[in-house]
Amino acid sequence: MNFSEFKNLVLEKAKEFNLTKEHLIRLRTELFHAKVYYDDIGDLYEDLHTKPIKTEACLIPLLFGLTKKCNLNENIELIQTRPGSSGGI
């Protein structure tokens, strides 16, 4: 799945939830980082469904039913995708 397909799927799933303004802001941030993930690492959709999810800070796994809640007070942990990169995912 490419990023465009992933983004469309996430936005369709988001319509099924009654998201607050804070959730929509978090979703926008997560989609930005998802784009970086797709550009630098690979298929985030596949990785979400095959690798363990270690945090409840992210909204996208909740939309796919992979976690039970999203804790907006928890910071999203970012990692460097390349040496010298800034922004991370």
C-alpha angles and dihedrals in degrees: 000000000000125000095261092055090045092051092049091050092049092050091049090051091047090059088063091061129067095235122191124223089261091053091050091051090050090048091053090051092048092050089053090053091044089058090053089049092052092047096047109025115015144250109007093184091059093043092051089055097043106035127064117262109227101185143045092210095098126080100199095070088051091054090054092047093248095122132029099227146007118231106208090187091063115086120235109246111231126202131197110253097191135014109273094014121137126204098036125193 
